Amino acid sequence: MLNVSILPPVVRKTVTVKLNSSRQSRVSTAFLLGRGGEQLRSYPLLLPVNELTLDGISAGEYTLRIECGNEVITTQIIIPQ
């Protein structure tokens, strides 16, 4: 099981995402999606990883989609102006 949480504070251009996984040494991918669902970036992950830092992100609404095997987790990220 994979748990995702956004660590405060969410500041302009930087978001830290905390990941907790019961899986050991599992390859996963995180995708940053824009408002229309378009893929903006991808981040390869090797679980278990503790944190993923997303840098250089403009203000707006995004979706972080993490795929690990057949498990898919999505979470909303809002970057203030």
OpenMM code with the backbone's topology and positions (N, CA, C; nanometers):
from openmm import Vec3, app, unit

residues = "MET LEU ASN VAL SER ILE LEU PRO PRO VAL VAL ARG LYS THR VAL THR VAL LYS LEU ASN SER SER ARG GLN SER ARG VAL SER THR ALA PHE LEU LEU GLY ARG GLY GLY GLU GLN LEU ARG SER TYR PRO LEU LEU LEU PRO VAL ASN GLU LEU THR LEU ASP GLY ILE SER ALA GLY GLU TYR THR LEU ARG ILE GLU CYS GLY ASN GLU VAL ILE THR THR GLN ILE ILE ILE PRO GLN".split()
positions = [
    Vec3(0.0841, -0.1171, 0.0000),
    Vec3(0.0000, 0.0000, 0.0000),
    Vec3(0.0890, 0.1240, 0.0000),
    Vec3(0.0464, 0.2252, -0.0735),
    Vec3(0.1213, 0.3493, -0.0867),
    Vec3(0.0371, 0.4635, -0.0333),
    Vec3(0.0911, 0.5406, 0.0588),
    Vec3(0.0231, 0.6583, 0.1120),
    Vec3(0.0978, 0.7823, 0.0683),
    Vec3(0.0225, 0.8858, 0.0308),
    Vec3(0.0809, 1.0100, -0.0187),
    Vec3(0.0235, 1.1251, 0.0615),
    Vec3(0.1091, 1.2171, 0.1057),
    Vec3(0.0613, 1.3380, 0.1724),
    Vec3(0.1499, 1.4550, 0.1335),
    Vec3(0.0881, 1.5722, 0.1245),
    Vec3(0.1599, 1.6951, 0.0918),
    Vec3(0.2066, 1.7566, 0.2231),
    Vec3(0.3362, 1.7851, 0.2324),
    Vec3(0.3895, 1.8439, 0.3551),
    Vec3(0.3795, 1.9957, 0.3491),
    Vec3(0.3252, 2.0580, 0.4532),
    Vec3(0.3221, 2.2044, 0.4547),
    Vec3(0.4600, 2.2584, 0.4868),
    Vec3(0.4941, 2.3789, 0.4527),
    Vec3(0.4085, 2.4667, 0.3725),
    Vec3(0.4290, 2.4412, 0.2236),
    Vec3(0.3226, 2.4604, 0.1474),
    Vec3(0.3335, 2.4589, 0.0018),
    Vec3(0.3700, 2.6014, -0.0369),
    Vec3(0.4904, 2.6207, -0.0838),
    Vec3(0.5363, 2.7539, -0.1210),
    Vec3(0.5540, 2.7592, -0.2712),
    Vec3(0.5596, 2.8770, -0.3216),
    Vec3(0.5685, 2.8938, -0.4657),
    Vec3(0.6886, 2.8188, -0.5215),
    Vec3(0.6630, 2.7399, -0.6202),
    Vec3(0.7616, 2.6656, -0.6982),
    Vec3(0.8215, 2.5437, -0.6292),
    Vec3(0.7878, 2.5152, -0.5040),
    Vec3(0.8425, 2.3961, -0.4389),
    Vec3(0.7343, 2.3259, -0.3576),
    Vec3(0.7185, 2.1961, -0.3808),
    Vec3(0.6248, 2.1138, -0.3050),
    Vec3(0.7005, 1.9893, -0.2608),
    Vec3(0.6840, 1.9524, -0.1348),
    Vec3(0.7424, 1.8283, -0.0860),
    Vec3(0.6293, 1.7302, -0.0595),
    Vec3(0.6401, 1.6129, -0.1170),
    Vec3(0.5385, 1.5093, -0.1043),
    Vec3(0.5978, 1.3960, -0.0222),
    Vec3(0.5280, 1.3566, 0.0838),
    Vec3(0.5741, 1.2453, 0.1677),
    Vec3(0.5097, 1.1170, 0.1165),
    Vec3(0.5922, 1.0155, 0.0972),
    Vec3(0.5455, 0.8865, 0.0477),
    Vec3(0.5757, 0.7789, 0.1510),
    Vec3(0.4774, 0.6991, 0.1828),
    Vec3(0.4973, 0.5833, 0.2698),
    Vec3(0.4527, 0.4603, 0.1933),
    Vec3(0.5388, 0.3616, 0.1855),
    Vec3(0.5054, 0.2407, 0.1114),
    Vec3(0.5417, 0.1177, 0.1917),
    Vec3(0.4544, 0.0195, 0.1862),
    Vec3(0.4849, -0.1082, 0.2500),
    Vec3(0.5657, -0.1968, 0.1560),
    Vec3(0.5813, -0.1533, 0.0325),
    Vec3(0.6586, -0.2302, -0.0655),
    Vec3(0.8071, -0.1993, -0.0504),
    Vec3(0.8884, -0.2972, -0.0753),
    Vec3(1.0328, -0.2801, -0.0695),
    Vec3(1.0909, -0.2873, -0.2101),
    Vec3(1.1786, -0.1948, -0.2433),
    Vec3(1.2516, -0.1939, -0.3706),
    Vec3(1.1596, -0.2161, -0.4904),
    Vec3(1.0625, -0.1305, -0.5032),
    Vec3(0.9671, -0.1396, -0.6127),
    Vec3(0.9805, -0.0154, -0.6989),
    Vec3(0.9933, -0.0348, -0.8287),
    Vec3(1.0034, 0.0784, -0.9197),
    Vec3(0.8648, 0.1371, -0.9396),
    Vec3(0.8578, 0.2667, -0.9336),
    Vec3(0.7320, 0.3376, -0.9476),
    Vec3(0.7588, 0.4640, -1.0277),
    Vec3(0.6529, 0.5275, -1.0725),
    Vec3(0.6671, 0.6535, -1.1443),
    Vec3(0.5633, 0.7516, -1.0936),
    Vec3(0.6066, 0.8752, -1.0717),
    Vec3(0.5149, 0.9828, -1.0358),
    Vec3(0.5029, 1.0757, -1.1562),
    Vec3(0.3800, 1.1171, -1.1849),
    Vec3(0.3540, 1.2074, -1.2965),
    Vec3(0.2892, 1.3339, -1.2433),
    Vec3(0.3399, 1.4488, -1.2854),
    Vec3(0.2769, 1.5756, -1.2533),
    Vec3(0.1902, 1.6125, -1.3725),
    Vec3(0.0602, 1.6248, -1.3478),
    Vec3(-0.0358, 1.6531, -1.4536),
    Vec3(-0.0897, 1.7943, -1.4392),
    Vec3(-0.1097, 1.8613, -1.5513),
    Vec3(-0.1662, 1.9956, -1.5515),
    Vec3(-0.3170, 1.9920, -1.5373),
    Vec3(-0.3769, 2.1089, -1.5401),
    Vec3(-0.5204, 2.1226, -1.5189),
    Vec3(-0.6029, 2.0401, -1.6180),
    Vec3(-0.5592, 2.0330, -1.7425),
    Vec3(-0.6313, 1.9563, -1.8435),
    Vec3(-0.5937, 1.8095, -1.8472),
    Vec3(-0.5096, 1.7655, -1.7547),
    Vec3(-0.4685, 1.6263, -1.7499),
    Vec3(-0.3431, 1.5960, -1.8308),
    Vec3(-0.2847, 1.6999, -1.8926),
    Vec3(-0.1634, 1.6768, -1.9711),
    Vec3(-0.0449, 1.6514, -1.8778),
    Vec3(0.0417, 1.5614, -1.9197),
    Vec3(0.1593, 1.5273, -1.8399),
    Vec3(0.2645, 1.6355, -1.8563),
    Vec3(0.3034, 1.6977, -1.7447),
    Vec3(0.4044, 1.8028, -1.7461),
    Vec3(0.5433, 1.7479, -1.7166),
    Vec3(0.5511, 1.6544, -1.6216),
    Vec3(0.6792, 1.5953, -1.5813),
    Vec3(0.6568, 1.4530, -1.5334),
    Vec3(0.7642, 1.3767, -1.5346),
    Vec3(0.7585, 1.2442, -1.4726),
    Vec3(0.8810, 1.2286, -1.3826),
    Vec3(0.8628, 1.1541, -1.2760),
    Vec3(0.9679, 1.1333, -1.1765),
    Vec3(0.9789, 0.9837, -1.1490),
    Vec3(1.0888, 0.9192, -1.1897),
    Vec3(1.1054, 0.7778, -1.1546),
    Vec3(1.1332, 0.7649, -1.0051),
    Vec3(1.0734, 0.6660, -0.9423),
    Vec3(1.0904, 0.6429, -0.7990),
    Vec3(1.1308, 0.4984, -0.7761),
    Vec3(1.2115, 0.4760, -0.6764),
    Vec3(1.2407, 0.3413, -0.6304),
    Vec3(1.1908, 0.3343, -0.4867),
    Vec3(1.0789, 0.2668, -0.4670),
    Vec3(1.0189, 0.2605, -0.3345),
    Vec3(1.0961, 0.1626, -0.2474),
    Vec3(1.1039, 0.1765, -0.1171),
    Vec3(1.0394, 0.2861, -0.0464),
    Vec3(1.1255, 0.4122, -0.0469),
    Vec3(1.0659, 0.5229, -0.0810),
    Vec3(1.1316, 0.6527, -0.0786),
    Vec3(1.0514, 0.7385, 0.0184),
    Vec3(1.1164, 0.8262, 0.0904),
    Vec3(1.0451, 0.9029, 0.1922),
    Vec3(0.9807, 1.0293, 0.1388),
    Vec3(1.0531, 1.1012, 0.0532),
    Vec3(1.0001, 1.2283, 0.0052),
    Vec3(1.0335, 1.2490, -0.1415),
    Vec3(0.9467, 1.3217, -0.2073),
    Vec3(0.9671, 1.3640, -0.3448),
    Vec3(0.9488, 1.5147, -0.3454),
    Vec3(1.0499, 1.5883, -0.3905),
    Vec3(1.0405, 1.7341, -0.3964),
    Vec3(1.0182, 1.7758, -0.5403),
    Vec3(0.9123, 1.8524, -0.5609),
    Vec3(0.8778, 1.9044, -0.6926),
    Vec3(0.9207, 2.0501, -0.6958),
    Vec3(1.0220, 2.0819, -0.7751),
    Vec3(1.0752, 2.2182, -0.7829),
    Vec3(1.0359, 2.2841, -0.9142),
    Vec3(1.0366, 2.4181, -0.9138),
    Vec3(1.0159, 2.4949, -1.0357),
    Vec3(0.8747, 2.4898, -1.0892),
    Vec3(0.7767, 2.4783, -1.0009),
    Vec3(0.6373, 2.4687, -1.0431),
    Vec3(0.5705, 2.6045, -1.0275),
    Vec3(0.5024, 2.6488, -1.1308),
    Vec3(0.4313, 2.7769, -1.1271),
    Vec3(0.3045, 2.7643, -1.0440),
    Vec3(0.2489, 2.8796, -1.0053),
    Vec3(0.1230, 2.8814, -0.9317),
    Vec3(0.0141, 2.8161, -1.0161),
    Vec3(-0.0744, 2.7415, -0.9516),
    Vec3(-0.1845, 2.6769, -1.0219),
    Vec3(-0.2262, 2.5474, -0.9553),
    Vec3(-0.3178, 2.4771, -1.0222),
    Vec3(-0.3688, 2.3497, -0.9725),
    Vec3(-0.3095, 2.2358, -1.0543),
    Vec3(-0.2647, 2.1324, -0.9842),
    Vec3(-0.2017, 2.0178, -1.0481),
    Vec3(-0.2539, 1.8890, -0.9857),
    Vec3(-0.2298, 1.7797, -1.0543),
    Vec3(-0.2569, 1.6471, -1.0001),
    Vec3(-0.1262, 1.5693, -1.0020),
    Vec3(-0.0950, 1.5059, -0.8903),
    Vec3(0.0198, 1.4164, -0.8839),
    Vec3(-0.0350, 1.2746, -0.8907),
    Vec3(0.0073, 1.2006, -0.9917),
    Vec3(-0.0375, 1.0625, -1.0125),
    Vec3(0.0830, 0.9711, -0.9940),
    Vec3(0.0707, 0.8762, -0.9021),
    Vec3(0.1789, 0.7822, -0.8759),
    Vec3(0.1305, 0.6426, -0.9120),
    Vec3(0.2066, 0.5765, -0.9987),
    Vec3(0.1736, 0.4412, -1.0422),
    Vec3(0.2772, 0.3452, -0.9862),
    Vec3(0.2302, 0.2446, -0.9176),
    Vec3(0.3181, 0.1433, -0.8600),
    Vec3(0.2533, 0.0079, -0.8842),
    Vec3(0.3009, -0.0631, -0.9848),
    Vec3(0.2372, -0.1894, -1.0216),
    Vec3(0.0958, -0.1619, -1.0694),
    Vec3(-0.0017, -0.2306, -1.0105),
    Vec3(-0.1408, -0.2062, -1.0484),
    Vec3(-0.2089, -0.1049, -0.9573),
    Vec3(-0.1337, -0.0448, -0.8671),
    Vec3(-0.1877, 0.0560, -0.7756),
    Vec3(-0.1626, 0.1957, -0.8319),
    Vec3(-0.2674, 0.2783, -0.8321),
    Vec3(-0.2565, 0.4163, -0.8798),
    Vec3(-0.3117, 0.5080, -0.7715),
    Vec3(-0.2316, 0.6064, -0.7327),
    Vec3(-0.2710, 0.7047, -0.6319),
    Vec3(-0.2696, 0.8416, -0.6984),
    Vec3(-0.3737, 0.9207, -0.6775),
    Vec3(-0.3729, 1.0584, -0.7272),
    Vec3(-0.4004, 1.1522, -0.6105),
    Vec3(-0.3369, 1.2671, -0.6146),
    Vec3(-0.3603, 1.3695, -0.5136),
    Vec3(-0.3525, 1.5059, -0.5798),
    Vec3(-0.4333, 1.5974, -0.5306),
    Vec3(-0.4395, 1.7332, -0.5842),
    Vec3(-0.3332, 1.8199, -0.5169),
    Vec3(-0.2676, 1.9038, -0.5955),
    Vec3(-0.1689, 1.9983, -0.5436),
    Vec3(-0.2083, 2.1372, -0.5910),
    Vec3(-0.2181, 2.2310, -0.4989),
    Vec3(-0.2485, 2.3698, -0.5334),
    Vec3(-0.1310, 2.4555, -0.4896),
    Vec3(-0.0709, 2.5264, -0.5857),
    Vec3(0.0415, 2.6158, -0.5581),
    Vec3(-0.0134, 2.7577, -0.5535),
    Vec3(-0.0013, 2.8264, -0.4389),
    Vec3(-0.0532, 2.9630, -0.4296),
    Vec3(0.0308, 3.0612, -0.5102),
    Vec3(-0.0316, 3.1734, -0.5421),
    Vec3(0.0379, 3.2792, -0.6179),
    Vec3(0.1384, 3.3497, -0.5305),
] * unit.nanometer
topology = app.Topology()
chain = topology.addChain("A")
for resn in residues:
    res = topology.addResidue(resn, chain)
    for name in ("N", "CA", "C"):
        topology.addAtom(name, app.Element.getBySymbol(name[0]), res)
